[in-house]
Amino acid sequence: MDEKNASILERSLDNPVLAATLSVVAGLFFLVLCMLLPLVGRAGAAVPYSAENHRTFLAVAVVTLAFSLLASLLKLRQRKLNGAPLPVFTLALTLLTAATILALWTGVLRL
């Protein structure tokens, strides 16, 4: 990658609007994830298509984790560069999504 393209990429990553947008998108995906929780609960595990429910929930959880992790990293980068505040919301969202995936894999959500 040449220097001109690298500077365009760096400027894009340093754009606070991109980090804020990713944070909002991650929050919306988490809202969808919460709405999908019944798919992997007791009622969702008792249906014949529970494997599809599990895969759907896991896919949305992984996408949510990806968006929230990327938003957290970009906001931490901005904090390092220009002293922006600690991204408490995006870090909490990342940890909560990771905990949800862990609960799914350990079977805690099936109760």
C-alpha positions in Angstrom: 0.0 0.0 0.0 1.4 3.3 -0.9 1.7 6.3 1.4 -1.3 8.2 -0.1 -3.6 5.3 0.5 -2.3 4.7 4.0 -3.0 8.3 4.9 -6.5 8.0 3.6 -7.0 4.9 5.7 -5.6 6.5 8.8 -7.7 9.6 8.3 -10.8 7.3 8.0 -9.9 5.4 11.1 -9.3 8.6 13.0 -12.7 10.1 12.0 -14.9 10.3 15.2 -18.1 10.0 13.1 -17.1 6.5 12.0 -16.5 5.4 15.6 -19.8 6.9 16.7 -21.6 5.3 13.8 -20.2 1.9 14.6 -21.1 2.4 18.2 -24.7 3.1 17.3 -24.8 0.2 14.9 -23.5 -2.1 17.6 -26.1 -0.9 20.0 -28.9 -1.5 17.4 -27.5 -5.0 16.8 -27.5 -5.6 20.5 -31.1 -4.6 20.7 -31.9 -7.2 18.0 -29.9 -9.7 19.9 -32.0 -9.1 23.0 -35.1 -9.5 20.9 -33.8 -12.9 19.7 -33.1 -14.2 23.2 -36.3 -16.3 23.2 -34.9 -18.3 20.3 -32.3 -19.9 22.5 -34.3 -20.0 25.8 -36.4 -22.8 27.1 -39.2 -22.5 24.5 -36.7 -22.1 21.6 -34.8 -25.2 22.7 -37.9 -27.3 22.7 -38.8 -26.9 19.1 -37.6 -29.2 16.3 -35.7 -26.3 14.5 -33.7 -25.3 17.6 -30.4 -25.8 15.8 -31.4 -23.1 13.3 -32.5 -20.8 16.2 -29.1 -21.4 17.8 -27.2 -20.6 14.6 -29.2 -17.4 14.0 -28.7 -16.2 17.5 -25.0 -17.0 17.3 -24.6 -15.2 14.0 -26.2 -12.0 15.3 -24.1 -12.2 18.4 -20.9 -12.5 16.5 -21.8 -9.6 14.2 -22.7 -7.5 17.3 -19.4 -8.4 18.9 -17.5 -7.5 15.8 -19.2 -4.1 15.5 -18.8 -3.3 19.2 -15.2 -4.4 19.3 -14.3 -2.3 16.2 -16.1 0.7 17.7 -14.3 0.2 21.0 -10.9 0.0 19.3 -11.5 3.1 17.2 -12.7 5.1 20.2 -9.7 3.9 22.2 -7.5 5.0 19.3 -9.1 8.4 19.4 -8.6 8.6 23.1 -4.9 8.0 22.6 -4.6 10.5 19.8 -6.6 13.4 21.1 -7.7 12.7 24.6 -11.2 11.7 24.0 -13.2 10.3 27.0 -13.1 6.6 27.8 -15.6 4.8 25.7 -17.6 3.2 28.6 -20.7 2.4 26.5 -18.9 0.6 23.7 -16.6 -1.3 26.1 -19.5 -2.4 28.2 -21.4 -3.4 25.1 -18.4 -5.5 24.0 -18.1 -7.2 27.3 -21.8 -7.8 27.6 -21.9 -9.3 24.1 -18.9 -11.5 24.8 -20.6 -12.7 28.0 -23.8 -13.5 26.0 -21.8 -15.6 23.6 -20.1 -17.4 26.5 -23.5 -18.0 28.1 -24.8 -19.4 24.9 -21.9 -21.8 24.5 -22.0 -23.0 28.1 -25.8 -23.6 27.9 -26.7 -21.1 30.5 -29.3 -19.4 28.2 -31.3 -22.7 27.9 -32.2 -22.8 31.6 
